[in-house]
Amino acid sequence: MESCLLNYFVLNDELKSVCDFNPYIFEPFSPVYEVIRIEKSVPIFLEDHIKRFYDSCDIAGIAVPIKPQQIKKRIKALIDSNRMKTGLIKFLFFVHPQIGNLFSAWVAPFFFPSETQYQQGVRVKTFRGERENPHAKFANLSVRQQADNFIKNNKIYEVILINSKNLITEGSRSNLFFVKNNCNILFTPHEKLVLKGITRQKIIQLAVDNGLDVFESEFIKEELFEFNGVFLTGTSPKVLPVNSIDEQQFDVKNHIISFLQEKYSELIEKYIRSFSW
């Protein structure tokens, strides 16, 4: 069930009290949604998230009667009214059979990794599951709930989804990269298999800009043993090292991972400095 934090949320073009937030209105549907990280009151990579939102709606065959500037205006109102400095904002759109078009945005619960997790890495496990359409960001409650239950029961940070062809795809809410020692190549599951995450795209571009080769391919579960380092990317984790997948251990101090963590932090700071509504 969705949770709404702080004082206000957006419903269509109005600011509403969180007392009026009704999470049950979304549950029977699979809305197209986005989650944006807020730092220093700035929505990080806002334009990229809005573009992907419209791309997902196109894939779903949904005509959105809202312009990008209107979405920006509503997100700004949400940040300003809640005096929000740090956290996550979720926004979504769907057509309700009785009510009609519904756009909503709110401050969502967030669990950013700790400094210890960035330094020591996190535990993950493989999990059989796949999203029907990986290129569109839909609220797939079935896969997400199963993954969340597995994560909770196993006391891990994330799961790595393995599809019906035994291919490694992505995390339940993150993308995945691999590295090998003494090899300036970044490996990642092919984009046809995954959601094209905003952070994923930024990391690939940073790698290319800094002389690293990027190799997108299909990797089966058993090929995990060929890699020395693994990291997750996403709106919440940013660039987060993995210390183990199932029983296999990985090097969290790999120089490529450390380098990309630094470059990604610099990219965010640059975006914050240059951002304007």
Secondary structure as GFF3:
##gff-version 3
##sequence-region A 1 277
A	DSSP	beta_strand	5	11	.	.	.	ID=ss1
A	DSSP	beta_strand	14	17	.	.	.	ID=ss2
A	DSSP	three_ten_helix	18	20	.	.	.	ID=ss3
A	DSSP	three_ten_helix	23	25	.	.	.	ID=ss4
A	DSSP	beta_strand	32	39	.	.	.	ID=ss5
A	DSSP	beta_strand	42	43	.	.	.	ID=ss6
A	DSSP	alpha_helix	46	60	.	.	.	ID=ss7
A	DSSP	alpha_helix	68	81	.	.	.	ID=ss8
A	DSSP	beta_strand	87	96	.	.	.	ID=ss9
A	DSSP	beta_strand	100	108	.	.	.	ID=ss10
A	DSSP	alpha_helix	115	120	.	.	.	ID=ss11
A	DSSP	beta_strand	122	128	.	.	.	ID=ss12
A	DSSP	alpha_helix	141	154	.	.	.	ID=ss13
A	DSSP	beta_strand	158	162	.	.	.	ID=ss14
A	DSSP	beta_strand	168	171	.	.	.	ID=ss15
A	DSSP	beta_strand	175	179	.	.	.	ID=ss16
A	DSSP	beta_strand	185	189	.	.	.	ID=ss17
A	DSSP	three_ten_helix	191	193	.	.	.	ID=ss18
A	DSSP	alpha_helix	198	209	.	.	.	ID=ss19
A	DSSP	beta_strand	213	217	.	.	.	ID=ss20
A	DSSP	three_ten_helix	221	226	.	.	.	ID=ss21
A	DSSP	beta_strand	229	234	.	.	.	ID=ss22
A	DSSP	beta_strand	238	245	.	.	.	ID=ss23
A	DSSP	beta_strand	248	249	.	.	.	ID=ss24
A	DSSP	alpha_helix	255	274	.	.	.	ID=ss25
###
